[in-house]
Amino acid sequence: MDYEKNPLVHADRQLGDSSSAWAASFCCRSMRPLIICRGPIRKEAIDVFREMGISDFGILLSEKDSIVYPNAQSPELRIMKNPAHVHRVPDYSGASKEERNQRIEQIIKIAQEN
């Protein structure tokens, strides 16, 4: 079975289209999440957000995401329509407590500004 068509994996999650007012109240189209993870989990988050009708989301891209294969491009980067929604950071966590605090501040600033 094709992964993209598997009903156990993919479903209609656009509650805003529901005939039930209660279910429609859970519509998420106006959300603008920032995805802070890498690899297949990031791609899965993108898939789920799209199924929910969320089209305006951003992703963090750390140096570790591209350091192993500098010329490779992950599938989620290929499908990002707006390059301004790809936010580059040196690392997600930092090596020291000071770097972690700087990274947290940087990520919060990205989330607030976008």
C-alpha positions as CSV (number, residue, x, y, z in Angstrom):
1,M,0.0,0.0,0.0
2,D,1.2,3.5,-0.9
3,Y,2.3,5.4,2.3
4,E,0.6,8.6,1.1
5,K,-2.7,6.8,0.7
6,N,-2.6,4.7,3.8
7,P,-5.8,5.5,5.9
8,L,-4.1,4.3,9.0
9,V,-1.4,7.0,8.6
10,H,-3.2,9.8,6.7
11,A,-6.6,11.2,7.4
12,D,-8.8,14.2,6.7
13,R,-7.9,16.3,9.7
14,Q,-9.4,19.6,8.5
15,L,-11.9,20.0,11.3
16,G,-12.9,23.5,10.0
17,D,-14.7,21.7,7.2
18,S,-16.8,19.6,9.6
19,S,-20.6,19.9,9.6
20,S,-20.5,19.8,13.4
21,A,-20.0,23.2,14.9
22,W,-18.3,21.6,17.9
23,A,-15.7,19.8,15.7
24,A,-15.3,22.9,13.5
25,S,-14.4,24.9,16.6
26,F,-11.1,22.9,16.6
27,C,-10.0,24.3,13.2
28,C,-6.2,24.8,13.2
29,R,-5.8,26.6,9.9
30,S,-4.8,29.9,11.6
31,M,-2.0,28.3,13.6
32,R,1.6,29.1,12.6
33,P,3.8,26.4,14.2
34,L,7.5,26.3,14.3
35,I,8.8,22.7,13.8
36,I,11.9,22.1,16.0
37,C,13.1,18.6,15.2
38,R,14.9,16.9,12.3
39,G,14.7,14.0,9.9
40,P,11.6,11.8,9.4
41,I,9.8,13.3,12.4
42,R,10.0,16.8,10.9
43,K,8.6,15.5,7.6
44,E,5.8,13.7,9.4
45,A,5.0,16.9,11.3
46,I,4.8,18.8,8.0
47,D,2.5,16.1,6.6
48,V,0.1,16.2,9.6
49,F,0.0,20.0,9.6
50,R,-0.9,20.0,5.9
51,E,-3.6,17.5,6.6
52,M,-4.9,19.8,9.3
53,G,-5.1,22.6,6.8
54,I,-2.1,24.5,8.3
55,S,0.0,25.9,5.5
56,D,1.9,28.6,7.2
57,F,4.5,26.8,9.3
58,G,8.3,27.2,9.7
59,I,11.1,24.8,10.4
60,L,14.4,25.1,12.1
61,L,17.4,23.9,10.2
62,S,20.6,23.3,12.2
63,E,24.1,22.9,10.9
64,K,23.8,19.2,11.9
65,D,21.0,18.7,9.4
66,S,23.3,19.3,6.5
67,I,26.8,18.8,7.8
68,V,27.0,15.1,6.8
69,Y,25.8,15.5,3.3
70,P,26.4,19.2,2.4
71,N,24.9,18.8,-1.1
72,A,21.9,16.8,-0.1
73,Q,18.6,18.3,0.5
74,S,16.0,16.7,2.7
75,P,12.5,16.1,1.3
76,E,11.0,18.6,3.6
77,L,13.2,21.4,2.3
78,R,12.2,20.5,-1.2
79,I,8.5,21.0,-0.4
80,M,8.9,24.3,1.5
81,K,7.3,26.8,-0.7
82,N,8.6,29.9,1.2
83,P,12.3,29.9,1.9
84,A,11.7,32.5,4.6
85,H,10.0,29.8,6.6
86,V,13.3,27.9,6.9
87,H,15.2,29.3,9.9
88,R,18.8,28.4,10.2
89,V,20.4,27.9,13.6
90,P,23.9,26.6,14.5
91,D,22.4,23.9,16.7
92,Y,19.2,23.2,18.6
93,S,20.8,23.0,22.0
94,G,24.3,24.3,22.3
95,A,27.3,22.7,24.0
96,S,27.4,24.7,27.2
97,K,24.7,26.2,29.4
98,E,25.4,29.7,28.0
99,E,25.1,28.4,24.5
100,R,21.8,26.6,25.4
101,N,20.4,29.8,26.8
102,Q,21.4,31.7,23.7
103,R,19.8,29.1,21.5
104,I,16.6,29.1,23.5
105,E,16.5,32.9,23.2
106,Q,17.2,32.7,19.4
107,I,14.4,30.1,18.9
108,I,11.9,32.1,20.9
109,K,12.7,35.2,18.9
110,I,12.2,33.3,15.6
111,A,8.9,32.0,16.9
112,Q,7.7,35.4,18.0
113,E,8.8,37.2,14.8
114,N,7.3,34.7,12.4
